[in-house]
């Protein structure tokens, strides 16, 4: 299961629209490693002048890797995180998540998400990650 959904949040969803703030809190509580990693990258991006920042450090365990995979494989969670942090998320190799400035999705972003970059980012250590 990806998220630990409280009875109150489940009821909210059954009644209709879910408040974005409640959905984000559910993500934060359910997937703390993924949330903290993305939040830290967003802070780095905000404080610097770079077009993007990325994480190249594998998670400490499969548990944390699973959190990252779950948050990035869900369109709803990705969209909510992108809107909340004001970034565009990109992802390679089970742990290399990158955050791009939404207003600078040019050549650097296109290169990062290209098949060429995906292939060049492979290594034997990451084959079964």
C-alpha positions, -999 to +999 in steps of 0.1 A: +000+000+000+014+034-009-004+056+016-017+053+051-051+069+047-068+080+078-105+072+082-113+109+081-094+114+048-110+083+033-144+097+043-135+131+027-126+113-005-159+093-005-178+126+000-162+143-030-132+165-034-101+161-012-083+192+002-049+194-013-034+202+021-049+170+035-035+149+006-001+164+010-001+157+047-010+121+039+019+118+016+042+135+042+031+111+069+030+079+048+063+084+028+086+105+050+118+095+033+105+105-001+089+137+012+121+147+030+143+140+000+121+161-023+116+188+002+154+191+007+160+192-030+134+219-034+151+239-007+185+235-025+169+246-058+152+276-042+184+288-025+207+284-055+209+296-091+211+262-107+185+252-133+180+219-115+192+199-085+193+161-082+199+133-058+225+107-067+227+089-034+209+056-032+183+053-004+197+036+028+174+005+023+148-010+001+121+004+024+131+040+016+136+031-021+101+018-022+088+051-008+106+070-035+093+047-062+057+049-049+056+087-047+071+092-082+050+065-099+017+081-089+005+109-111-016+123-083+013+124-059+037+138-084+013+165-095+006+175-059+043+176-050+052+196-081+024+222-074+033+224-037+071+229-042+067+248-075+090+224-094+090+199-122+101+164-110+121+141-132+133+106-123+159+080-133+173+048-118+153+041-087+168+070-068+180+098-091+152+123-087+158+157-100+139+190-095+137+216-122+125+251-121+092+251-138+100+283-157+133+268-170+123+235-187+145+240-216+175+221-230+188+208-197+154+193-188+149+178-222+184+162-220+177+148-185+145+130-196+159+118-229+165+081-237+202+089-242+205+102-206+186+073-192+210+049-210+241+068-199+228+068-163+228+030-161+254+010-142+257-027-131+251-017-095+217-002-104+205-030-126+183-047-099+175-016-078 
